[in-house]
Amino acid sequence: MMEKSLRIPLSGVVYQDDKWWISHCLELDIVGQGETPEEAIAQSLELCRLQLDAAMEDGDIESVIRPAPKEIWALFYRAKGETKTSLTEQFKGSVIQRAEFRELCSA
């Protein structure tokens, strides 16, 4: 049986690809997109929340923990742009504890 109090912190990187912003969650390898960094992150986090909540309901959280490829992790560590952190209020009732996305600025 899964622990009901399980809370998972997430991290990711957001970057621009042509006219779209792409956000990539590192721990779950889930990608979102939007016209702004905030839209892309919101989409990624909603997809993460849905995946995690369904996995918790099924008692199989391990099934959704799939790290992103090492190239995406490298982008996260190279990101020097603004850090966008969402805290617990947005994820009340969810397994997500908090989320930190770093913006990769193209130079």
Phi and psi restraints in degrees (range 20) as a CNS / XPLOR table:
assign (resid 1 and name C) (resid 2 and name N)
       (resid 2 and name CA) (resid 2 and name C) 1.0 -78.4 20.0 2
assign (resid 2 and name N) (resid 2 and name CA)
       (resid 2 and name C) (resid 3 and name N) 1.0 144.1 20.0 2
assign (resid 2 and name C) (resid 3 and name N)
       (resid 3 and name CA) (resid 3 and name C) 1.0 -69.7 20.0 2
assign (resid 3 and name N) (resid 3 and name CA)
       (resid 3 and name C) (resid 4 and name N) 1.0 121.8 20.0 2
assign (resid 3 and name C) (resid 4 and name N)
       (resid 4 and name CA) (resid 4 and name C) 1.0 -66.4 20.0 2
assign (resid 4 and name N) (resid 4 and name CA)
       (resid 4 and name C) (resid 5 and name N) 1.0 -25.0 20.0 2
assign (resid 4 and name C) (resid 5 and name N)
       (resid 5 and name CA) (resid 5 and name C) 1.0 -90.4 20.0 2
assign (resid 5 and name N) (resid 5 and name CA)
       (resid 5 and name C) (resid 6 and name N) 1.0 8.8 20.0 2
assign (resid 5 and name C) (resid 6 and name N)
       (resid 6 and name CA) (resid 6 and name C) 1.0 -59.3 20.0 2
assign (resid 6 and name N) (resid 6 and name CA)
       (resid 6 and name C) (resid 7 and name N) 1.0 128.5 20.0 2
assign (resid 6 and name C) (resid 7 and name N)
       (resid 7 and name CA) (resid 7 and name C) 1.0 -132.3 20.0 2
assign (resid 7 and name N) (resid 7 and name CA)
       (resid 7 and name C) (resid 8 and name N) 1.0 123.4 20.0 2
assign (resid 7 and name C) (resid 8 and name N)
       (resid 8 and name CA) (resid 8 and name C) 1.0 -110.8 20.0 2
assign (resid 8 and name N) (resid 8 and name CA)
       (resid 8 and name C) (resid 9 and name N) 1.0 124.7 20.0 2
assign (resid 8 and name C) (resid 9 and name N)
       (resid 9 and name CA) (resid 9 and name C) 1.0 -81.7 20.0 2
assign (resid 9 and name N) (resid 9 and name CA)
       (resid 9 and name C) (resid 10 and name N) 1.0 140.1 20.0 2
assign (resid 9 and name C) (resid 10 and name N)
       (resid 10 and name CA) (resid 10 and name C) 1.0 -117.9 20.0 2
assign (resid 10 and name N) (resid 10 and name CA)
       (resid 10 and name C) (resid 11 and name N) 1.0 154.0 20.0 2
assign (resid 10 and name C) (resid 11 and name N)
       (resid 11 and name CA) (resid 11 and name C) 1.0 -139.5 20.0 2
assign (resid 11 and name N) (resid 11 and name CA)
       (resid 11 and name C) (resid 12 and name N) 1.0 159.5 20.0 2
assign (resid 11 and name C) (resid 12 and name N)
       (resid 12 and name CA) (resid 12 and name C) 1.0 -167.6 20.0 2
assign (resid 12 and name N) (resid 12 and name CA)
       (resid 12 and name C) (resid 13 and name N) 1.0 177.6 20.0 2
assign (resid 12 and name C) (resid 13 and name N)
       (resid 13 and name CA) (resid 13 and name C) 1.0 -126.8 20.0 2
assign (resid 13 and name N) (resid 13 and name CA)
       (resid 13 and name C) (resid 14 and name N) 1.0 145.1 20.0 2
assign (resid 13 and name C) (resid 14 and name N)
       (resid 14 and name CA) (resid 14 and name C) 1.0 -127.2 20.0 2
assign (resid 14 and name N) (resid 14 and name CA)
       (resid 14 and name C) (resid 15 and name N) 1.0 135.2 20.0 2
assign (resid 14 and name C) (resid 15 and name N)
       (resid 15 and name CA) (resid 15 and name C) 1.0 -149.8 20.0 2
assign (resid 15 and name N) (resid 15 and name CA)
       (resid 15 and name C) (resid 16 and name N) 1.0 160.4 20.0 2
assign (resid 15 and name C) (resid 16 and name N)
       (resid 16 and name CA) (resid 16 and name C) 1.0 -94.6 20.0 2
assign (resid 16 and name N) (resid 16 and name CA)
       (resid 16 and name C) (resid 17 and name N) 1.0 136.2 20.0 2
assign (resid 16 and name C) (resid 17 and name N)
       (resid 17 and name CA) (resid 17 and name C) 1.0 -130.7 20.0 2
assign (resid 17 and name N) (resid 17 and name CA)
       (resid 17 and name C) (resid 18 and name N) 1.0 100.8 20.0 2
assign (resid 17 and name C) (resid 18 and name N)
       (resid 18 and name CA) (resid 18 and name C) 1.0 59.1 20.0 2
assign (resid 18 and name N) (resid 18 and name CA)
       (resid 18 and name C) (resid 19 and name N) 1.0 -123.5 20.0 2
assign (resid 18 and name C) (resid 19 and name N)
       (resid 19 and name CA) (resid 19 and name C) 1.0 -88.9 20.0 2
assign (resid 19 and name N) (resid 19 and name CA)
       (resid 19 and name C) (resid 20 and name N) 1.0 -10.0 20.0 2
assign (resid 19 and name C) (resid 20 and name N)
       (resid 20 and name CA) (resid 20 and name C) 1.0 -98.7 20.0 2
assign (resid 20 and name N) (resid 20 and name CA)
       (resid 20 and name C) (resid 21 and name N) 1.0 148.8 20.0 2
assign (resid 20 and name C) (resid 21 and name N)
       (resid 21 and name CA) (resid 21 and name C) 1.0 -98.5 20.0 2
assign (resid 21 and name N) (resid 21 and name CA)
       (resid 21 and name C) (resid 22 and name N) 1.0 135.1 20.0 2
assign (resid 21 and name C) (resid 22 and name N)
       (resid 22 and name CA) (resid 22 and name C) 1.0 -115.1 20.0 2
assign (resid 22 and name N) (resid 22 and name CA)
       (resid 22 and name C) (resid 23 and name N) 1.0 133.4 20.0 2
assign (resid 22 and name C) (resid 23 and name N)
       (resid 23 and name CA) (resid 23 and name C) 1.0 -121.5 20.0 2
assign (resid 23 and name N) (resid 23 and name CA)
       (resid 23 and name C) (resid 24 and name N) 1.0 140.6 20.0 2
assign (resid 23 and name C) (resid 24 and name N)
       (resid 24 and name CA) (resid 24 and name C) 1.0 -133.0 20.0 2
assign (resid 24 and name N) (resid 24 and name CA)
       (resid 24 and name C) (resid 25 and name N) 1.0 117.3 20.0 2
assign (resid 24 and name C) (resid 25 and name N)
       (resid 25 and name CA) (resid 25 and name C) 1.0 -78.9 20.0 2
assign (resid 25 and name N) (resid 25 and name CA)
       (resid 25 and name C) (resid 26 and name N) 1.0 125.5 20.0 2
assign (resid 25 and name C) (resid 26 and name N)
       (resid 26 and name CA) (resid 26 and name C) 1.0 -70.9 20.0 2
assign (resid 26 and name N) (resid 26 and name CA)
       (resid 26 and name C) (resid 27 and name N) 1.0 -41.1 20.0 2
assign (resid 26 and name C) (resid 27 and name N)
       (resid 27 and name CA) (resid 27 and name C) 1.0 -76.1 20.0 2
assign (resid 27 and name N) (resid 27 and name CA)
       (resid 27 and name C) (resid 28 and name N) 1.0 -28.4 20.0 2
assign (resid 27 and name C) (resid 28 and name N)
       (resid 28 and name CA) (resid 28 and name C) 1.0 -113.8 20.0 2
assign (resid 28 and name N) (resid 28 and name CA)
       (resid 28 and name C) (resid 29 and name N) 1.0 -4.0 20.0 2
assign (resid 28 and name C) (resid 29 and name N)
       (resid 29 and name CA) (resid 29 and name C) 1.0 54.6 20.0 2
assign (resid 29 and name N) (resid 29 and name CA)
       (resid 29 and name C) (resid 30 and name N) 1.0 45.6 20.0 2
assign (resid 29 and name C) (resid 30 and name N)
       (resid 30 and name CA) (resid 30 and name C) 1.0 -110.9 20.0 2
assign (resid 30 and name N) (resid 30 and name CA)
       (resid 30 and name C) (resid 31 and name N) 1.0 134.9 20.0 2
assign (resid 30 and name C) (resid 31 and name N)
       (resid 31 and name CA) (resid 31 and name C) 1.0 -116.8 20.0 2
assign (resid 31 and name N) (resid 31 and name CA)
       (resid 31 and name C) (resid 32 and name N) 1.0 139.3 20.0 2
assign (resid 31 and name C) (resid 32 and name N)
       (resid 32 and name CA) (resid 32 and name C) 1.0 -128.5 20.0 2
assign (resid 32 and name N) (resid 32 and name CA)
       (resid 32 and name C) (resid 33 and name N) 1.0 165.9 20.0 2
assign (resid 32 and name C) (resid 33 and name N)
       (resid 33 and name CA) (resid 33 and name C) 1.0 -144.4 20.0 2
assign (resid 33 and name N) (resid 33 and name CA)
       (resid 33 and name C) (resid 34 and name N) 1.0 158.6 20.0 2
assign (resid 33 and name C) (resid 34 and name N)
       (resid 34 and name CA) (resid 34 and name C) 1.0 -168.8 20.0 2
assign (resid 34 and name N) (resid 34 and name CA)
       (resid 34 and name C) (resid 35 and name N) 1.0 174.9 20.0 2
assign (resid 34 and name C) (resid 35 and name N)
       (resid 35 and name CA) (resid 35 and name C) 1.0 -79.2 20.0 2
assign (resid 35 and name N) (resid 35 and name CA)
       (resid 35 and name C) (resid 36 and name N) 1.0 -16.1 20.0 2
assign (resid 35 and name C) (resid 36 and name N)
       (resid 36 and name CA) (resid 36 and name C) 1.0 -132.2 20.0 2
assign (resid 36 and name N) (resid 36 and name CA)
       (resid 36 and name C) (resid 37 and name N) 1.0 161.9 20.0 2
assign (resid 36 and name C) (resid 37 and name N)
       (resid 37 and name CA) (resid 37 and name C) 1.0 -58.4 20.0 2
assign (resid 37 and name N) (resid 37 and name CA)
       (resid 37 and name C) (resid 38 and name N) 1.0 -39.7 20.0 2
assign (resid 37 and name C) (resid 38 and name N)
       (resid 38 and name CA) (resid 38 and name C) 1.0 -62.6 20.0 2
assign (resid 38 and name N) (resid 38 and name CA)
       (resid 38 and name C) (resid 39 and name N) 1.0 -41.3 20.0 2
assign (resid 38 and name C) (resid 39 and name N)
       (resid 39 and name CA) (resid 39 and name C) 1.0 -64.1 20.0 2
assign (resid 39 and name N) (resid 39 and name CA)
       (resid 39 and name C) (resid 40 and name N) 1.0 -43.3 20.0 2
assign (resid 39 and name C) (resid 40 and name N)
       (resid 40 and name CA) (resid 40 and name C) 1.0 -63.4 20.0 2
assign (resid 40 and name N) (resid 40 and name CA)
       (resid 40 and name C) (resid 41 and name N) 1.0 -44.6 20.0 2
assign (resid 40 and name C) (resid 41 and name N)
       (resid 41 and name CA) (resid 41 and name C) 1.0 -64.4 20.0 2
assign (resid 41 and name N) (resid 41 and name CA)
       (resid 41 and name C) (resid 42 and name N) 1.0 -44.2 20.0 2
assign (resid 41 and name C) (resid 42 and name N)
       (resid 42 and name CA) (resid 42 and name C) 1.0 -59.0 20.0 2
assign (resid 42 and name N) (resid 42 and name CA)
       (resid 42 and name C) (resid 43 and name N) 1.0 -40.9 20.0 2
assign (resid 42 and name C) (resid 43 and name N)
       (resid 43 and name CA) (resid 43 and name C) 1.0 -65.5 20.0 2
assign (resid 43 and name N) (resid 43 and name CA)
       (resid 43 and name C) (resid 44 and name N) 1.0 -45.7 20.0 2
assign (resid 43 and name C) (resid 44 and name N)
       (resid 44 and name CA) (resid 44 and name C) 1.0 -58.9 20.0 2
assign (resid 44 and name N) (resid 44 and name CA)
       (resid 44 and name C) (resid 45 and name N) 1.0 -46.3 20.0 2
assign (resid 44 and name C) (resid 45 and name N)
       (resid 45 and name CA) (resid 45 and name C) 1.0 -66.4 20.0 2
assign (resid 45 and name N) (resid 45 and name CA)
       (resid 45 and name C) (resid 46 and name N) 1.0 -36.4 20.0 2
assign (resid 45 and name C) (resid 46 and name N)
       (resid 46 and name CA) (resid 46 and name C) 1.0 -65.1 20.0 2
assign (resid 46 and name N) (resid 46 and name CA)
       (resid 46 and name C) (resid 47 and name N) 1.0 -42.3 20.0 2
assign (resid 46 and name C) (resid 47 and name N)
       (resid 47 and name CA) (resid 47 and name C) 1.0 -64.0 20.0 2
assign (resid 47 and name N) (resid 47 and name CA)
       (resid 47 and name C) (resid 48 and name N) 1.0 -40.7 20.0 2
assign (resid 47 and name C) (resid 48 and name N)
       (resid 48 and name CA) (resid 48 and name C) 1.0 -61.8 20.0 2
assign (resid 48 and name N) (resid 48 and name CA)
       (resid 48 and name C) (resid 49 and name N) 1.0 -46.1 20.0 2
assign (resid 48 and name C) (resid 49 and name N)
       (resid 49 and name CA) (resid 49 and name C) 1.0 -58.9 20.0 2
assign (resid 49 and name N) (resid 49 and name CA)
       (resid 49 and name C) (resid 50 and name N) 1.0 -46.0 20.0 2
assign (resid 49 and name C) (resid 50 and name N)
       (resid 50 and name CA) (resid 50 and name C) 1.0 -61.5 20.0 2
assign (resid 50 and name N) (resid 50 and name CA)
       (resid 50 and name C) (resid 51 and name N) 1.0 -45.5 20.0 2
assign (resid 50 and name C) (resid 51 and name N)
       (resid 51 and name CA) (resid 51 and name C) 1.0 -62.1 20.0 2
assign (resid 51 and name N) (resid 51 and name CA)
       (resid 51 and name C) (resid 52 and name N) 1.0 -47.5 20.0 2
assign (resid 51 and name C) (resid 52 and name N)
       (resid 52 and name CA) (resid 52 and name C) 1.0 -66.9 20.0 2
assign (resid 52 and name N) (resid 52 and name CA)
       (resid 52 and name C) (resid 53 and name N) 1.0 -43.0 20.0 2
assign (resid 52 and name C) (resid 53 and name N)
       (resid 53 and name CA) (resid 53 and name C) 1.0 -63.1 20.0 2
assign (resid 53 and name N) (resid 53 and name CA)
       (resid 53 and name C) (resid 54 and name N) 1.0 -41.5 20.0 2
assign (resid 53 and name C) (resid 54 and name N)
       (resid 54 and name CA) (resid 54 and name C) 1.0 -65.1 20.0 2
assign (resid 54 and name N) (resid 54 and name CA)
       (resid 54 and name C) (resid 55 and name N) 1.0 -40.7 20.0 2
assign (resid 54 and name C) (resid 55 and name N)
       (resid 55 and name CA) (resid 55 and name C) 1.0 -65.3 20.0 2
assign (resid 55 and name N) (resid 55 and name CA)
       (resid 55 and name C) (resid 56 and name N) 1.0 -39.0 20.0 2
assign (resid 55 and name C) (resid 56 and name N)
       (resid 56 and name CA) (resid 56 and name C) 1.0 -64.6 20.0 2
assign (resid 56 and name N) (resid 56 and name CA)
       (resid 56 and name C) (resid 57 and name N) 1.0 -41.5 20.0 2
assign (resid 56 and name C) (resid 57 and name N)
       (resid 57 and name CA) (resid 57 and name C) 1.0 -61.1 20.0 2
assign (resid 57 and name N) (resid 57 and name CA)
       (resid 57 and name C) (resid 58 and name N) 1.0 -38.0 20.0 2
assign (resid 57 and name C) (resid 58 and name N)
       (resid 58 and name CA) (resid 58 and name C) 1.0 -81.8 20.0 2
assign (resid 58 and name N) (resid 58 and name CA)
       (resid 58 and name C) (resid 59 and name N) 1.0 -9.6 20.0 2
assign (resid 58 and name C) (resid 59 and name N)
       (resid 59 and name CA) (resid 59 and name C) 1.0 72.8 20.0 2
assign (resid 59 and name N) (resid 59 and name CA)
       (resid 59 and name C) (resid 60 and name N) 1.0 28.8 20.0 2
assign (resid 59 and name C) (resid 60 and name N)
       (resid 60 and name CA) (resid 60 and name C) 1.0 -137.7 20.0 2
assign (resid 60 and name N) (resid 60 and name CA)
       (resid 60 and name C) (resid 61 and name N) 1.0 61.7 20.0 2
assign (resid 60 and name C) (resid 61 and name N)
       (resid 61 and name CA) (resid 61 and name C) 1.0 -63.0 20.0 2
assign (resid 61 and name N) (resid 61 and name CA)
       (resid 61 and name C) (resid 62 and name N) 1.0 -30.5 20.0 2
assign (resid 61 and name C) (resid 62 and name N)
       (resid 62 and name CA) (resid 62 and name C) 1.0 -60.5 20.0 2
assign (resid 62 and name N) (resid 62 and name CA)
       (resid 62 and name C) (resid 63 and name N) 1.0 -25.7 20.0 2
assign (resid 62 and name C) (resid 63 and name N)
       (resid 63 and name CA) (resid 63 and name C) 1.0 -67.9 20.0 2
assign (resid 63 and name N) (resid 63 and name CA)
       (resid 63 and name C) (resid 64 and name N) 1.0 -20.3 20.0 2
assign (resid 63 and name C) (resid 64 and name N)
       (resid 64 and name CA) (resid 64 and name C) 1.0 -107.3 20.0 2
assign (resid 64 and name N) (resid 64 and name CA)
       (resid 64 and name C) (resid 65 and name N) 1.0 -5.0 20.0 2
assign (resid 64 and name C) (resid 65 and name N)
       (resid 65 and name CA) (resid 65 and name C) 1.0 -84.7 20.0 2
assign (resid 65 and name N) (resid 65 and name CA)
       (resid 65 and name C) (resid 66 and name N) 1.0 97.5 20.0 2
assign (resid 65 and name C) (resid 66 and name N)
       (resid 66 and name CA) (resid 66 and name C) 1.0 -133.7 20.0 2
assign (resid 66 and name N) (resid 66 and name CA)
       (resid 66 and name C) (resid 67 and name N) 1.0 100.5 20.0 2
assign (resid 66 and name C) (resid 67 and name N)
       (resid 67 and name CA) (resid 67 and name C) 1.0 -59.4 20.0 2
assign (resid 67 and name N) (resid 67 and name CA)
       (resid 67 and name C) (resid 68 and name N) 1.0 146.5 20.0 2
assign (resid 67 and name C) (resid 68 and name N)
       (resid 68 and name CA) (resid 68 and name C) 1.0 -65.1 20.0 2
assign (resid 68 and name N) (resid 68 and name CA)
       (resid 68 and name C) (resid 69 and name N) 1.0 160.9 20.0 2
assign (resid 68 and name C) (resid 69 and name N)
       (resid 69 and name CA) (resid 69 and name C) 1.0 -59.5 20.0 2
assign (resid 69 and name N) (resid 69 and name CA)
       (resid 69 and name C) (resid 70 and name N) 1.0 154.4 20.0 2
assign (resid 69 and name C) (resid 70 and name N)
       (resid 70 and name CA) (resid 70 and name C) 1.0 -58.8 20.0 2
assign (resid 70 and name N) (resid 70 and name CA)
       (resid 70 and name C) (resid 71 and name N) 1.0 -26.8 20.0 2
assign (resid 70 and name C) (resid 71 and name N)
       (resid 71 and name CA) (resid 71 and name C) 1.0 -65.6 20.0 2
assign (resid 71 and name N) (resid 71 and name CA)
       (resid 71 and name C) (resid 72 and name N) 1.0 -34.8 20.0 2
assign (resid 71 and name C) (resid 72 and name N)
       (resid 72 and name CA) (resid 72 and name C) 1.0 -72.9 20.0 2
assign (resid 72 and name N) (resid 72 and name CA)
       (resid 72 and name C) (resid 73 and name N) 1.0 -39.4 20.0 2
assign (resid 72 and name C) (resid 73 and name N)
       (resid 73 and name CA) (resid 73 and name C) 1.0 -60.6 20.0 2
assign (resid 73 and name N) (resid 73 and name CA)
       (resid 73 and name C) (resid 74 and name N) 1.0 -39.3 20.0 2
assign (resid 73 and name C) (resid 74 and name N)
       (resid 74 and name CA) (resid 74 and name C) 1.0 -63.1 20.0 2
assign (resid 74 and name N) (resid 74 and name CA)
       (resid 74 and name C) (resid 75 and name N) 1.0 -38.9 20.0 2
assign (resid 74 and name C) (resid 75 and name N)
       (resid 75 and name CA) (resid 75 and name C) 1.0 -61.4 20.0 2
assign (resid 75 and name N) (resid 75 and name CA)
       (resid 75 and name C) (resid 76 and name N) 1.0 -41.3 20.0 2
assign (resid 75 and name C) (resid 76 and name N)
       (resid 76 and name CA) (resid 76 and name C) 1.0 -59.1 20.0 2
assign (resid 76 and name N) (resid 76 and name CA)
       (resid 76 and name C) (resid 77 and name N) 1.0 -44.9 20.0 2
assign (resid 76 and name C) (resid 77 and name N)
       (resid 77 and name CA) (resid 77 and name C) 1.0 -75.1 20.0 2
assign (resid 77 and name N) (resid 77 and name CA)
       (resid 77 and name C) (resid 78 and name N) 1.0 -23.1 20.0 2
assign (resid 77 and name C) (resid 78 and name N)
       (resid 78 and name CA) (resid 78 and name C) 1.0 -81.0 20.0 2
assign (resid 78 and name N) (resid 78 and name CA)
       (resid 78 and name C) (resid 79 and name N) 1.0 -20.5 20.0 2
assign (resid 78 and name C) (resid 79 and name N)
       (resid 79 and name CA) (resid 79 and name C) 1.0 -60.9 20.0 2
assign (resid 79 and name N) (resid 79 and name CA)
       (resid 79 and name C) (resid 80 and name N) 1.0 123.0 20.0 2
assign (resid 79 and name C) (resid 80 and name N)
       (resid 80 and name CA) (resid 80 and name C) 1.0 -112.2 20.0 2
assign (resid 80 and name N) (resid 80 and name CA)
       (resid 80 and name C) (resid 81 and name N) 1.0 -3.2 20.0 2
assign (resid 80 and name C) (resid 81 and name N)
       (resid 81 and name CA) (resid 81 and name C) 1.0 -76.5 20.0 2
assign (resid 81 and name N) (resid 81 and name CA)
       (resid 81 and name C) (resid 82 and name N) 1.0 -170.5 20.0 2
assign (resid 81 and name C) (resid 82 and name N)
       (resid 82 and name CA) (resid 82 and name C) 1.0 -60.5 20.0 2
assign (resid 82 and name N) (resid 82 and name CA)
       (resid 82 and name C) (resid 83 and name N) 1.0 139.1 20.0 2
assign (resid 82 and name C) (resid 83 and name N)
       (resid 83 and name CA) (resid 83 and name C) 1.0 -93.3 20.0 2
assign (resid 83 and name N) (resid 83 and name CA)
       (resid 83 and name C) (resid 84 and name N) 1.0 126.5 20.0 2
assign (resid 83 and name C) (resid 84 and name N)
       (resid 84 and name CA) (resid 84 and name C) 1.0 -110.9 20.0 2
assign (resid 84 and name N) (resid 84 and name CA)
       (resid 84 and name C) (resid 85 and name N) 1.0 110.9 20.0 2
assign (resid 84 and name C) (resid 85 and name N)
       (resid 85 and name CA) (resid 85 and name C) 1.0 -113.3 20.0 2
assign (resid 85 and name N) (resid 85 and name CA)
       (resid 85 and name C) (resid 86 and name N) 1.0 131.8 20.0 2
assign (resid 85 and name C) (resid 86 and name N)
       (resid 86 and name CA) (resid 86 and name C) 1.0 -108.1 20.0 2
assign (resid 86 and name N) (resid 86 and name CA)
       (resid 86 and name C) (resid 87 and name N) 1.0 132.6 20.0 2
assign (resid 86 and name C) (resid 87 and name N)
       (resid 87 and name CA) (resid 87 and name C) 1.0 -103.1 20.0 2
assign (resid 87 and name N) (resid 87 and name CA)
       (resid 87 and name C) (resid 88 and name N) 1.0 -176.3 20.0 2
assign (resid 87 and name C) (resid 88 and name N)
       (resid 88 and name CA) (resid 88 and name C) 1.0 -55.5 20.0 2
assign (resid 88 and name N) (resid 88 and name CA)
       (resid 88 and name C) (resid 89 and name N) 1.0 -31.9 20.0 2
assign (resid 88 and name C) (resid 89 and name N)
       (resid 89 and name CA) (resid 89 and name C) 1.0 -56.0 20.0 2
assign (resid 89 and name N) (resid 89 and name CA)
       (resid 89 and name C) (resid 90 and name N) 1.0 -42.4 20.0 2
assign (resid 89 and name C) (resid 90 and name N)
       (resid 90 and name CA) (resid 90 and name C) 1.0 -63.6 20.0 2
assign (resid 90 and name N) (resid 90 and name CA)
       (resid 90 and name C) (resid 91 and name N) 1.0 -27.0 20.0 2
assign (resid 90 and name C) (resid 91 and name N)
       (resid 91 and name CA) (resid 91 and name C) 1.0 -109.9 20.0 2
assign (resid 91 and name N) (resid 91 and name CA)
       (resid 91 and name C) (resid 92 and name N) 1.0 20.0 20.0 2
assign (resid 91 and name C) (resid 92 and name N)
       (resid 92 and name CA) (resid 92 and name C) 1.0 -53.9 20.0 2
assign (resid 92 and name N) (resid 92 and name CA)
       (resid 92 and name C) (resid 93 and name N) 1.0 129.5 20.0 2
assign (resid 92 and name C) (resid 93 and name N)
       (resid 93 and name CA) (resid 93 and name C) 1.0 84.3 20.0 2
assign (resid 93 and name N) (resid 93 and name CA)
       (resid 93 and name C) (resid 94 and name N) 1.0 0.5 20.0 2
assign (resid 93 and name C) (resid 94 and name N)
       (resid 94 and name CA) (resid 94 and name C) 1.0 -108.9 20.0 2
assign (resid 94 and name N) (resid 94 and name CA)
       (resid 94 and name C) (resid 95 and name N) 1.0 164.9 20.0 2
assign (resid 94 and name C) (resid 95 and name N)
       (resid 95 and name CA) (resid 95 and name C) 1.0 -77.2 20.0 2
assign (resid 95 and name N) (resid 95 and name CA)
       (resid 95 and name C) (resid 96 and name N) 1.0 -13.8 20.0 2
assign (resid 95 and name C) (resid 96 and name N)
       (resid 96 and name CA) (resid 96 and name C) 1.0 -74.0 20.0 2
assign (resid 96 and name N) (resid 96 and name CA)
       (resid 96 and name C) (resid 97 and name N) 1.0 123.8 20.0 2
assign (resid 96 and name C) (resid 97 and name N)
       (resid 97 and name CA) (resid 97 and name C) 1.0 -82.4 20.0 2
assign (resid 97 and name N) (resid 97 and name CA)
       (resid 97 and name C) (resid 98 and name N) 1.0 -49.8 20.0 2
assign (resid 97 and name C) (resid 98 and name N)
       (resid 98 and name CA) (resid 98 and name C) 1.0 -162.5 20.0 2
assign (resid 98 and name N) (resid 98 and name CA)
       (resid 98 and name C) (resid 99 and name N) 1.0 168.8 20.0 2
assign (resid 98 and name C) (resid 99 and name N)
       (resid 99 and name CA) (resid 99 and name C) 1.0 -140.4 20.0 2
assign (resid 99 and name N) (resid 99 and name CA)
       (resid 99 and name C) (resid 100 and name N) 1.0 134.3 20.0 2
assign (resid 99 and name C) (resid 100 and name N)
       (resid 100 and name CA) (resid 100 and name C) 1.0 -123.5 20.0 2
assign (resid 100 and name N) (resid 100 and name CA)
       (resid 100 and name C) (resid 101 and name N) 1.0 117.6 20.0 2
assign (resid 100 and name C) (resid 101 and name N)
       (resid 101 and name CA) (resid 101 and name C) 1.0 -116.0 20.0 2
assign (resid 101 and name N) (resid 101 and name CA)
       (resid 101 and name C) (resid 102 and name N) 1.0 132.6 20.0 2
assign (resid 101 and name C) (resid 102 and name N)
       (resid 102 and name CA) (resid 102 and name C) 1.0 -103.1 20.0 2
assign (resid 102 and name N) (resid 102 and name CA)
       (resid 102 and name C) (resid 103 and name N) 1.0 136.5 20.0 2
assign (resid 102 and name C) (resid 103 and name N)
       (resid 103 and name CA) (resid 103 and name C) 1.0 -89.6 20.0 2
assign (resid 103 and name N) (resid 103 and name CA)
       (resid 103 and name C) (resid 104 and name N) 1.0 124.0 20.0 2
assign (resid 103 and name C) (resid 104 and name N)
       (resid 104 and name CA) (resid 104 and name C) 1.0 -89.2 20.0 2
assign (resid 104 and name N) (resid 104 and name CA)
       (resid 104 and name C) (resid 105 and name N) 1.0 114.2 20.0 2
assign (resid 104 and name C) (resid 105 and name N)
       (resid 105 and name CA) (resid 105 and name C) 1.0 -88.9 20.0 2
assign (resid 105 and name N) (resid 105 and name CA)
       (resid 105 and name C) (resid 106 and name N) 1.0 130.3 20.0 2
assign (resid 105 and name C) (resid 106 and name N)
       (resid 106 and name CA) (resid 106 and name C) 1.0 -83.8 20.0 2
assign (resid 106 and name N) (resid 106 and name CA)
       (resid 106 and name C) (resid 107 and name N) 1.0 135.1 20.0 2
